Amino acid sequence: MPIEVDVAILGGGPGGYTAAVRAAQAGRSVAIIEKDKLGGTCLHRGCIPSKALLRSAEVYATVRDAEAYGIRLAGAQDASVDWSAVMNRKDGVVAQLHKGVEALMKQNRIQVIKGAGRLTGPSIFSPRGGAIAVELEDGESETVVPRHLILATGSRPRRIEGLPYDGTNVVTSDEALSWASLPASAIIVGGGVIGIEWASMLGDFGTAVTLVETADRLLPGEDKDISTELARQLEKRGVKLLLGAKLDASSCTVSEGRVSATIGTAAGGAETLAAARMLVSVGRVGNVDNLGFENTDVKASGGFVSVNPATLQTGEPHIYAVGDVIGGVQLAHAAMHEAEVAVAHILGQPIARTPDRDVPRAIYSRPEAAAIGWTEAAAKAAGFETRAVKLPMRIFGKALVHGEPEGFAKAIADRKTGDLLGVHIVGPRATDLIAEASLAKLLDAVPWEIGRAIHPHPTLSEAMQEVMQAVSGSAAHGS
């Protein structure tokens, strides 16, 4: 007999398990279908393992710089990286969080079905398309018939055609997280978030890094001030940046454990690069293949599921899609938010979906960077009369105390209305500081209101207070 539930979710990543929990908490019967491990890309091949490695790299960099804090350690400059221990710590963090997700499913009485799901058309089990045929791990099959279905199948790294991917020397970020050894040198293709985080991490571990980006700057979608500052900091730490450059995939070869490739430079010439590894991070594509969409009115375009942007419904009103599989900002917290929007709509309690622009964006490099809202250039192009203020982190006591004075806090406001348009931060704990701006956007707070709130001293949060006062014309430190 088929398994009948109120809500089924295909995919157990952040969007999937959040949807499952929210539906179960509302009293609905729920089944979640996952062919791998609960937690998805974020927990096993993305957010969590990469941040664990970044933290180890940060600690290593701090130890090597201990004397700057007045701490002399015998042999501090000879500190070394135990890569297997670094990886074991990463794996331990992932394993602990994985157990937590599994416990969350049990706590909320959510049925977890381990297997690969595929949508079917109308049948004797269901008069409409959207039932799920599940191929179980043991080779058996099961049918799940839901009243509502949420697709949360996630994404995978986009690959460049023609490169000799081998899982060790030429890899995506998925395989790099399982490297058996720390490379002495690396070519990173792609200057987006993933490329920058890996460049920062490997650079801190002592790897000689060359980063290749086709655009004329890093993070072309972010505010130019963020791109400029992160480029400056990476170069300061020895990362070589090739901007406006293009990889010739056909030239890439692997021989005797080394990768070589020709790069077309911005000046029109060519440069041959060689390194122990090549990491390719050129975006992601939705997992939409072999899901049986042809049996339904669910449509995919450009590698992503097409949805109503307000309700997240597909061409089948009872089938929704959330997270990376629909494109957009492709962030775990965006997927969680979309899951809540979809479940609320199913329950007849619609909540407004936050525009992609107002989803906070975080980069966990050293220094960190974070942003929300409009970039200055985009705001001007959209017709806003803007006022932008940028304050250096070095004017804040806590940044100096922590020995991390690099970076800035930037706010952009509408001169006519005083509304907050965007916030952009580079500096220590930027990924935490951006949460206040996210709350401000939700509550539609204007800069002077944020600046009026008392922030403790000395803290990094004062950067937010001061920049909001500055963009309102009343900063204690000037603008």
C-alpha positions as CSV (number, residue, x, y, z in Angstrom):
1,M,0.0,0.0,0.0
2,P,1.2,3.5,-0.7
3,I,2.3,5.9,2.0
4,E,-0.3,8.7,2.2
5,V,0.7,11.9,3.9
6,D,-0.4,15.5,4.1
7,V,3.0,16.8,3.0
8,A,6.0,15.1,1.4
9,I,9.4,16.7,0.9
10,L,11.8,15.5,-1.7
11,G,15.3,16.4,-0.4
12,G,16.6,16.6,3.2
13,G,18.7,19.7,3.1
14,P,18.0,22.9,5.1
15,G,15.0,23.8,2.9
16,G,13.7,20.2,3.1
17,Y,14.1,19.5,6.8
18,T,12.8,23.0,7.8
19,A,9.7,22.5,5.7
20,A,9.2,19.0,7.3
21,V,9.5,20.4,10.8
22,R,7.2,23.4,10.2
23,A,4.5,21.2,8.6
24,A,4.8,18.6,11.4
25,Q,4.5,21.3,14.1
26,A,1.3,22.4,12.4
27,G,-0.1,18.9,13.0
28,R,0.3,17.6,9.4
29,S,1.5,14.1,8.6
30,V,4.9,14.4,6.9
31,A,7.4,12.2,5.0
32,I,10.8,13.4,3.9
33,I,12.6,11.5,1.1
34,E,16.4,11.7,0.9
35,K,18.7,9.5,-1.1
36,D,21.9,10.6,0.9
37,K,22.2,12.0,4.4
38,L,19.9,14.4,6.0
39,G,21.4,17.9,6.1
40,G,22.1,18.2,2.3
41,T,24.9,20.1,0.7
42,C,25.1,22.7,3.4
43,L,25.9,20.2,6.2
44,H,27.9,17.7,4.3
45,R,29.5,19.4,1.3
46,G,29.2,23.2,1.9
47,C,28.5,25.6,4.7
48,I,29.5,23.6,7.7
49,P,32.6,21.6,6.6
50,S,34.1,24.6,4.8
51,K,33.5,26.9,7.8
52,A,35.2,24.3,10.1
53,L,38.2,24.3,7.8
54,L,38.2,28.1,7.7
55,R,38.2,28.2,11.5
56,S,41.2,25.9,11.7
57,A,43.0,28.1,9.1
58,E,42.1,31.2,11.2
59,V,43.5,29.6,14.4
60,Y,46.7,28.7,12.5
61,A,47.1,32.2,11.3
62,T,46.6,33.6,14.8
63,V,49.2,31.3,16.3
64,R,51.7,32.3,13.7
65,D,51.0,36.0,14.6
66,A,50.9,35.5,18.4
67,E,53.9,37.8,19.0
68,A,51.8,40.7,17.7
69,Y,49.6,40.2,20.8
70,G,52.6,40.1,23.1
71,I,52.5,36.3,23.4
72,R,55.8,34.4,22.8
73,L,55.4,30.7,22.2
74,A,58.4,28.4,21.9
75,G,58.5,27.5,18.2
76,A,55.4,29.5,17.4
77,Q,56.8,30.4,14.0
78,D,57.4,26.7,13.3
79,A,53.8,25.8,14.0
80,S,52.6,23.2,11.5
81,V,49.3,22.0,10.1
82,D,48.2,18.4,10.9
83,W,45.9,18.0,7.9
84,S,44.4,14.7,9.1
85,A,43.5,16.3,12.4
86,V,42.0,19.3,10.7
87,M,39.9,17.0,8.6
88,N,38.9,14.9,11.6
89,R,37.7,18.0,13.4
90,K,35.7,19.0,10.4
91,D,34.2,15.5,10.1
92,G,33.4,15.6,13.9
93,V,31.5,18.8,13.6
94,V,29.5,17.5,10.6
95,A,28.7,14.2,12.4
96,Q,27.4,16.0,15.5
97,L,25.1,18.3,13.5
98,H,23.9,15.3,11.4
99,K,22.8,13.5,14.6
100,G,21.0,16.7,15.6
101,V,19.0,16.8,12.3
102,E,18.1,13.1,12.7
103,A,16.9,13.7,16.2
104,L,14.8,16.6,15.0
105,M,13.0,14.3,12.6
106,K,12.3,11.8,15.4
107,Q,11.2,14.5,17.8
108,N,8.6,15.8,15.3
109,R,7.5,12.3,14.2
110,I,8.6,12.9,10.6
111,Q,8.8,9.7,8.5
112,V,12.2,9.6,6.8
113,I,12.4,7.5,3.7
114,K,15.9,6.7,2.5
115,G,15.9,6.4,-1.3
116,A,15.8,8.2,-4.7
117,G,12.4,9.8,-5.5
118,R,10.8,10.4,-8.9
119,L,7.5,12.1,-9.6
120,T,4.8,10.1,-11.3
121,G,1.8,11.1,-13.3
122,P,-1.9,10.3,-12.4
123,S,-2.4,6.7,-11.4
124,I,-4.7,4.5,-9.4
125,F,-3.1,5.8,-6.3
126,S,-3.6,9.5,-7.1
127,P,-5.9,11.2,-9.7
128,R,-3.3,14.0,-10.1
129,G,0.5,14.0,-10.8
130,G,2.9,14.4,-8.0
131,A,3.0,11.0,-6.3
132,I,6.6,9.9,-5.7
133,A,8.0,6.6,-6.7
134,V,10.9,5.9,-4.3
135,E,13.7,3.4,-5.1
136,L,14.9,2.3,-1.7
137,E,18.4,1.5,-0.7
138,D,17.7,-2.2,-0.6
139,G,16.5,-2.3,-4.1
140,E,12.8,-2.4,-3.2
141,S,10.4,0.4,-4.1
142,E,7.8,2.5,-2.3
143,T,5.1,4.9,-3.4
144,V,4.4,8.1,-1.5
145,V,1.1,9.9,-2.2
146,P,1.0,13.4,-0.6
147,R,-1.7,16.1,-0.6
148,H,1.1,18.6,-1.1
149,L,4.7,18.1,-2.3
150,I,7.7,20.3,-1.7
151,L,10.7,19.9,-4.0
152,A,14.0,20.7,-2.1
153,T,16.5,18.7,-4.2
154,G,19.3,21.3,-3.9
155,S,22.1,22.0,-6.3
156,R,25.6,20.7,-7.3
157,P,28.7,22.5,-8.5
158,R,28.6,23.7,-12.1
159,R,31.4,22.1,-14.2
160,I,33.4,23.6,-17.0
161,E,33.2,21.3,-20.0
162,G,36.5,19.9,-21.2
163,L,38.4,20.0,-17.8
164,P,39.9,16.6,-16.7
165,Y,38.1,16.3,-13.4
166,D,39.6,13.4,-11.5
167,G,38.4,14.0,-7.9
168,T,41.9,14.8,-6.6
169,N,43.9,17.1,-8.8
170,V,41.1,18.8,-10.7
171,V,38.1,19.2,-8.4
172,T,35.0,21.1,-7.4
173,S,34.4,22.2,-3.9
174,D,32.7,18.9,-3.2
175,E,35.8,16.8,-3.7
176,A,38.1,19.4,-2.2
177,L,36.5,18.9,1.2
178,S,37.8,15.3,1.1
179,W,41.4,16.1,0.0
180,A,43.8,13.6,1.7
181,S,46.6,16.2,1.9
182,L,47.0,19.9,1.9
183,P,48.3,21.1,-1.5
184,A,51.5,23.1,-1.7
185,S,50.0,25.2,-4.5
186,A,46.5,25.6,-6.0
187,I,44.8,27.3,-8.9
188,I,41.3,28.4,-8.0
189,V,39.0,29.1,-11.0
190,G,36.2,31.5,-10.0
191,G,36.2,34.6,-7.8
192,G,32.8,34.2,-6.2
193,V,32.1,33.4,-2.6
194,I,33.4,29.8,-2.7
195,G,36.5,30.8,-4.6
196,I,37.3,33.6,-2.2
197,E,36.7,31.4,0.9
198,W,39.0,28.7,-0.4
199,A,41.7,31.2,-1.4
200,S,41.6,32.7,2.1
201,M,41.6,29.3,3.8
202,L,44.4,27.7,1.7
203,G,46.4,30.9,1.9
204,D,46.3,30.9,5.7
205,F,47.3,27.2,5.7
206,G,50.4,28.2,3.6
207,T,49.3,27.1,0.1
208,A,50.5,29.2,-2.8
209,V,47.2,30.3,-4.4
210,T,46.4,31.8,-7.8
211,L,42.8,32.8,-8.2
212,V,41.4,33.3,-11.8
213,E,38.2,35.3,-12.4
214,T,36.7,36.2,-15.8
215,A,35.1,39.4,-14.5
216,D,37.3,42.5,-13.9
217,R,36.8,42.2,-10.2
218,L,36.0,39.7,-7.5
219,L,32.4,39.2,-6.5
220,P,31.0,41.1,-9.5
221,G,27.5,41.0,-8.0
222,E,28.5,42.7,-4.7
223,D,29.2,46.3,-3.9
224,K,32.5,47.4,-5.6
225,D,33.9,48.5,-2.2
226,I,33.6,44.9,-0.9
227,S,35.3,43.5,-4.0
228,T,38.2,46.0,-3.8
229,E,38.8,45.5,-0.1
230,L,38.8,41.7,-0.3
231,A,41.1,41.7,-3.3
232,R,43.5,44.0,-1.4
233,Q,43.5,41.7,1.7
234,L,44.0,38.5,-0.3
235,E,46.9,40.0,-2.3
236,K,48.4,41.4,0.9
237,R,48.5,37.8,2.2
238,G,50.2,36.5,-0.9
239,V,47.2,35.3,-3.1
240,K,47.8,36.0,-6.8
241,L,44.8,37.4,-8.5
242,L,44.2,37.2,-12.3
243,L,41.1,39.3,-13.1
244,G,39.6,39.6,-16.5
245,A,41.2,36.3,-17.2
246,K,39.8,33.1,-18.8
247,L,40.8,29.5,-18.4
248,D,41.4,27.6,-21.7
249,A,39.8,24.3,-20.6
250,S,41.3,22.4,-23.5
251,S,44.8,23.3,-22.4
252,C,44.4,21.8,-18.9
253,T,46.4,18.7,-18.3
254,V,47.4,16.6,-15.3
255,S,50.8,14.9,-15.2
256,E,52.8,13.4,-12.3
257,G,50.4,15.0,-9.7
258,R,50.5,18.5,-11.2
259,V,48.0,20.5,-13.0
260,S,48.8,23.0,-15.8
261,A,46.6,25.2,-17.8
262,T,46.7,28.3,-20.1
263,I,45.0,31.4,-18.9
264,G,44.0,34.2,-21.3
265,T,44.9,37.5,-19.5
266,A,43.0,40.8,-19.4
267,A,45.8,42.3,-21.6
268,G,45.1,39.9,-24.4
269,G,48.1,37.7,-23.8
270,A,48.3,34.2,-22.3
271,E,49.9,32.8,-19.2
272,T,50.6,29.2,-18.3
273,L,49.9,28.2,-14.7
274,A,51.0,25.1,-12.9
275,A,50.0,23.9,-9.4
276,A,49.4,20.8,-7.4
277,R,45.6,21.2,-7.5
278,M,42.9,23.0,-9.4
279,L,39.7,23.9,-7.6
280,V,36.8,25.0,-9.9
281,S,34.1,27.2,-8.3
282,V,32.0,28.7,-11.1
283,G,28.5,28.6,-9.7
284,R,26.0,25.9,-9.1
285,V,23.2,24.2,-11.0
286,G,19.9,22.8,-9.6
287,N,19.4,19.1,-9.2
288,V,16.5,18.8,-11.7
289,D,17.5,15.8,-13.7
290,N,15.7,12.5,-13.7
291,L,13.0,13.7,-11.3
292,G,10.0,12.9,-13.5
293,F,9.0,16.4,-14.3
294,E,7.7,15.2,-17.7
295,N,4.9,13.4,-15.8
296,T,3.7,16.7,-14.4
297,D,3.3,20.4,-15.2
298,V,6.5,21.2,-13.2
299,K,8.9,23.0,-15.4
300,A,12.6,23.7,-15.3
301,S,14.4,26.5,-17.1
302,G,18.2,27.1,-17.1
303,G,18.8,24.3,-14.7
304,F,16.3,25.4,-12.1
305,V,12.7,24.8,-11.2
306,S,10.3,27.6,-12.3
307,V,8.1,28.8,-9.4
308,N,5.6,31.6,-8.6
309,P,8.0,33.9,-6.8
310,A,5.4,34.9,-4.2
311,T,4.0,31.4,-3.3
312,L,6.8,29.1,-4.5
313,Q,4.2,27.0,-6.3
314,T,5.3,25.2,-9.5
315,G,3.0,24.6,-12.6
316,E,1.2,22.1,-10.4
317,P,-0.5,24.2,-7.6
318,H,0.0,21.4,-5.0
319,I,3.7,21.1,-5.8
320,Y,6.1,23.7,-4.4
321,A,9.9,24.1,-4.7
322,V,12.3,25.8,-2.4
323,G,16.1,26.3,-1.9
324,D,18.9,26.0,-4.4
325,V,16.8,24.1,-6.9
326,I,14.9,27.3,-7.8
327,G,18.1,29.4,-8.2
328,G,18.2,32.9,-6.7
329,V,20.7,33.5,-3.9
330,Q,21.3,29.8,-3.2
331,L,22.0,30.1,0.5
332,A,20.9,27.8,3.3
333,H,19.1,30.5,5.2
334,A,17.3,31.5,2.1
335,A,16.1,27.9,1.6
336,M,14.9,27.8,5.2
337,H,12.9,31.1,4.7
338,E,11.4,29.7,1.5
339,A,10.4,26.5,3.2
340,E,8.5,28.5,5.8
341,V,6.8,30.5,3.1
342,A,5.8,27.4,1.2
343,V,4.4,25.6,4.3
344,A,2.6,28.7,5.4
345,H,0.9,28.9,2.0
346,I,-0.1,25.2,2.3
347,L,-1.6,25.9,5.7
348,G,-3.6,28.9,4.3
349,Q,-1.4,31.3,6.3
350,P,0.6,33.1,3.6
351,I,3.6,35.1,4.7
352,A,5.5,37.6,2.5
353,R,8.6,36.1,0.9
354,T,11.6,38.3,1.4
355,P,13.1,39.5,-1.9
356,D,16.4,37.9,-2.8
357,R,18.1,41.3,-2.5
358,D,17.2,41.5,1.2
359,V,18.5,38.1,2.1
360,P,21.8,38.6,4.0
361,R,24.9,37.5,2.1
362,A,27.9,36.3,4.0
363,I,31.5,35.5,3.0
364,Y,33.6,33.7,5.6
365,S,37.1,34.7,4.4
366,R,39.6,36.5,6.5
367,P,38.5,39.2,6.9
368,E,34.8,38.4,6.7
369,A,32.4,40.2,4.5
370,A,28.6,40.5,4.5
371,A,25.9,42.5,2.8
372,I,22.2,43.0,2.4
373,G,20.1,45.1,0.1
374,W,21.2,47.3,-2.8
375,T,24.7,47.9,-3.9
376,E,25.5,51.5,-4.4
377,A,25.8,51.2,-8.2
378,A,22.6,49.2,-8.5
379,A,20.7,51.7,-6.3
380,K,21.8,54.5,-8.5
381,A,20.9,52.6,-11.7
382,A,17.4,51.9,-10.3
383,G,16.9,55.7,-10.0
384,F,17.5,56.2,-6.2
385,E,19.1,59.4,-5.1
386,T,21.5,57.8,-2.8
387,R,23.6,58.9,0.2
388,A,26.4,56.4,1.0
389,V,28.8,56.5,4.0
390,K,31.8,54.2,4.6
391,L,33.6,54.2,7.9
392,P,36.9,52.3,8.4
393,M,36.9,49.5,11.0
394,R,40.1,50.9,12.5
395,I,38.2,53.7,14.3
396,F,36.4,51.2,16.5
397,G,38.2,50.2,19.7
398,K,37.1,46.5,19.6
399,A,38.6,46.0,16.1
400,L,41.9,47.4,17.3
401,V,41.8,45.3,20.5
402,H,41.2,42.2,18.4
403,G,44.1,43.1,16.1
404,E,41.7,43.1,13.1
405,P,41.5,46.8,12.0
406,E,41.0,46.1,8.3
407,G,37.8,46.7,6.5
408,F,34.8,49.0,6.8
409,A,31.1,49.4,7.4
410,K,29.1,51.0,4.7
411,A,25.4,52.1,4.6
412,I,23.4,53.4,1.7
413,A,20.2,55.4,2.2
414,D,17.6,57.1,0.0
415,R,18.2,60.9,0.3
416,K,14.5,61.6,-0.4
417,T,12.8,59.2,2.1
418,G,15.7,58.4,4.5
419,D,15.0,54.6,3.9
420,L,17.8,52.2,4.3
421,L,18.8,50.7,1.0
422,G,21.8,48.6,1.7
423,V,24.6,47.7,4.2
424,H,28.0,46.3,3.3
425,I,30.6,45.2,5.8
426,V,34.2,43.9,5.6
427,G,35.9,43.2,8.8
428,P,35.9,41.0,12.0
429,R,32.6,39.2,12.6
430,A,30.9,40.9,9.6
431,T,28.8,37.8,9.1
432,D,27.3,38.3,12.6
433,L,27.0,42.1,12.4
434,I,24.8,41.9,9.2
435,A,22.0,40.3,11.2
436,E,21.1,43.7,12.7
437,A,20.7,45.1,9.3
438,S,18.5,42.2,8.3
439,L,16.3,42.9,11.3
440,A,16.2,46.6,10.3
441,K,15.1,45.6,6.8
442,L,12.3,43.4,8.2
443,L,11.0,46.1,10.5
444,D,11.5,48.8,7.9
445,A,13.7,50.7,10.3
446,V,15.4,53.9,9.0
447,P,19.1,54.6,9.7
448,W,18.5,57.1,12.4
449,E,16.5,54.6,14.4
450,I,19.2,52.0,14.3
451,G,21.8,54.7,15.2
452,R,19.6,55.8,18.1
453,A,19.6,52.3,19.7
454,I,22.3,52.0,22.4
455,H,25.1,49.7,21.4
456,P,27.6,48.5,24.1
457,H,31.1,49.8,24.1
458,P,33.6,48.6,23.2
459,T,32.0,46.2,20.7
460,L,32.1,45.6,17.0
461,S,28.4,46.4,16.9
462,E,29.3,50.0,17.3
463,A,30.3,50.0,13.6
464,M,26.6,49.5,12.7
465,Q,25.5,52.3,15.1
466,E,28.1,54.7,13.9
467,V,27.6,54.1,10.2
468,M,23.8,54.5,10.6
469,Q,24.3,57.7,12.4
470,A,26.7,58.9,9.7
471,V,24.3,58.2,6.8
472,S,21.7,60.1,8.8
473,G,24.2,63.0,9.2
474,S,25.0,62.7,12.9
475,A,28.0,60.4,13.3
476,A,30.2,60.9,16.3
477,H,33.2,60.0,14.2
478,G,32.2,61.9,11.1
479,S,31.7,60.4,7.6
